[in-house]
Amino acid sequence: MSLRYAVMGLLVDRSGSGYDLMQRFDRSLGNVWAASQSQLYGELNRLADNGRIEVTSEGPRGRKEYALTDLGRAELQEWLSSTEGKKPRRNEMLLQVFFFALLSREQAVERLQRQAEVAAEEHAALVDLSESVDWNADSDVLAVSGQLAMEYGLRLRTMEQEWAQWAIRKIAETNGTNGEGGAGSR
């Protein structure tokens, strides 16, 4: 459901083709909401079919330019003002951590080291992206909001890396075994 609002939000200040929107999505929303090209184009079709966006021009090779309609803007504003964002309750990595007792300490530490590396890589990618954006662009109504979301992503990746490093130290401090030499032994 949130992809619908992401697409409408990207059309608030300027129209765009599916390709344009995918580029904007990757540059601005990629760290908060993942979407494939097929998902984006499917959502564009649904939004056009129900009057939330409209095709404003068509070009070569079936290229369509989309714009937000008044109905779409009203729905987006209603969603923004009345819906509380829910944190996802599913986190596959934390589910795996919960069962680390089934792994050897070495395996658990290796898994956590990789998690720290991934968080550091994602943080570095966000830093690069952030440095490529003109956050003071007067023409981009989403600049401040984008900067807020970017800062959240940067802080979250830093926290994930610090947590993984803490967890590695915690496993190293653990004494005894559970019979299998697992990470969660007491």
C-alpha positions in Angstrom: 0.0 0.0 0.0 2.8 2.5 0.8 4.2 2.2 -2.7 1.1 4.0 -3.9 1.9 7.0 -1.7 5.5 6.9 -2.6 4.7 7.3 -6.3 2.1 10.0 -5.7 4.6 11.8 -3.4 7.3 11.8 -6.1 4.8 13.5 -8.5 4.0 16.3 -6.1 6.3 18.9 -7.5 6.9 17.7 -11.0 5.6 15.2 -13.5 7.7 12.3 -14.8 7.8 9.1 -16.8 8.1 5.7 -15.2 11.9 5.9 -15.9 12.1 9.3 -14.3 10.2 8.1 -11.3 12.4 5.0 -10.9 15.5 7.3 -11.0 13.9 9.6 -8.4 12.9 6.6 -6.3 16.4 5.2 -6.3 18.0 8.6 -5.4 15.5 9.6 -2.8 13.4 6.7 -1.4 15.6 3.7 -1.9 16.8 3.7 1.7 13.3 3.7 3.1 11.2 1.7 0.7 12.3 -0.8 -1.9 10.5 -1.2 -5.2 11.3 -3.0 -8.4 10.7 -1.5 -11.8 7.8 -3.9 -12.4 6.2 -2.9 -9.1 6.5 0.8 -9.9 5.0 0.5 -13.4 2.2 -1.7 -12.0 1.4 1.0 -9.4 1.5 3.7 -12.1 -1.1 1.8 -14.1 -3.3 1.3 -11.0 -3.1 5.0 -10.0 -3.9 6.1 -13.5 -6.8 3.7 -13.7 -8.4 5.1 -10.5 -7.8 8.8 -11.3 -5.0 9.5 -8.7 -2.5 10.4 -11.5 -3.0 11.1 -15.2 -1.0 10.7 -18.4 -0.1 14.2 -19.5 1.9 13.2 -22.6 3.0 10.3 -24.6 6.3 10.0 -26.5 8.2 7.5 -28.6 8.3 3.8 -27.6 5.2 4.2 -25.4 6.9 6.6 -23.0 4.2 8.2 -20.8 4.6 11.3 -18.6 2.5 11.2 -15.4 1.2 14.0 -13.2 -0.6 13.9 -9.8 -4.3 14.8 -10.0 -6.2 16.8 -7.4 -7.8 13.5 -6.2 -4.3 12.0 -5.8 -3.0 15.0 -3.9 -6.0 15.0 -1.6 -5.5 11.2 -0.9 -1.8 11.7 -0.3 -2.4 14.6 2.1 -5.1 12.6 4.0 -2.6 9.7 4.3 0.1 12.0 5.6 -2.0 13.7 8.1 -4.1 10.8 9.5 -2.0 7.6 9.2 0.6 6.7 11.8 3.6 5.0 10.3 4.0 1.5 11.5 7.3 -0.1 12.1 7.7 -3.4 10.4 7.6 -6.3 12.8 9.5 -8.6 10.5 13.3 -8.5 10.6 14.9 -11.6 9.2 18.4 -10.8 10.5 17.1 -10.4 14.1 15.1 -13.7 13.7 18.4 -15.4 12.8 20.1 -13.7 15.8 17.5 -15.1 18.1 18.6 -18.6 17.1 22.4 -18.0 17.1 22.7 -20.6 19.8 22.4 -23.2 17.0 25.6 -21.9 15.4 29.2 -22.2 16.6 30.6 -19.0 18.1 32.8 -18.6 15.1 29.8 -18.8 12.8 27.8 -16.4 14.8 30.7 -13.9 14.9 31.2 -14.3 11.2 27.5 -13.6 10.6 27.7 -10.5 12.8 30.9 -9.2 11.2 29.2 -9.5 7.8 26.2 -7.5 9.3 28.5 -4.8 10.5 30.2 -4.7 7.0 26.8 -4.5 5.3 25.7 -1.6 7.5 29.0 0.2 6.9 28.6 -0.3 3.1 25.0 0.9 3.2 26.1 3.9 5.3 28.8 4.8 2.8 26.4 4.6 -0.1 24.0 6.9 1.7 26.8 9.4 2.4 27.7 9.3 -1.3 24.1 9.8 -2.2 23.6 12.6 0.3 26.7 14.4 -1.0 25.3 14.2 -4.5 22.0 16.0 -3.6 21.6 19.7 -3.4 19.6 19.8 -0.2 19.1 23.6 -0.5 17.4 23.4 -3.9 14.6 26.0 -3.8 12.7 24.2 -6.6 12.5 20.9 -4.8 9.6 20.9 -2.3 10.8 17.5 -1.0 14.4 18.6 -0.2 13.8 19.1 3.5 11.8 15.9 3.9 14.3 14.0 1.9 17.1 15.3 4.1 15.1 14.1 7.2 14.7 10.6 5.8 18.4 10.6 4.7 19.5 11.4 8.2 17.3 8.7 9.6 18.9 6.2 7.2 22.5 7.4 8.1 21.8 7.1 11.9 20.1 3.7 11.5 23.0 2.2 9.5 25.5 3.6 12.2 23.4 2.0 14.9 23.3 -1.3 13.1 27.0 -1.4 12.7 27.6 -0.4 16.4 25.1 -3.0 17.5 26.8 -5.8 15.5 30.2 -4.9 16.9 28.7 -4.9 20.5 27.1 -8.3 19.8 30.4 -9.7 18.7 32.0 -8.6 22.0 29.0 -10.0 23.9 29.5 -13.4 22.3 33.2 -13.3 23.0 32.5 -12.7 26.7 30.1 -15.7 26.9 31.4 -18.6 29.0 30.5 -22.3 28.8 28.8 -24.2 26.0 25.4 -25.5 25.2 26.7 -28.9 24.3 27.2 -27.9 20.7 29.6 -25.0 21.2 26.8 -22.6 20.2 27.0 -18.8 20.3 24.2 -18.6 22.8 25.7 -20.9 25.4 25.7 -19.7 29.0 
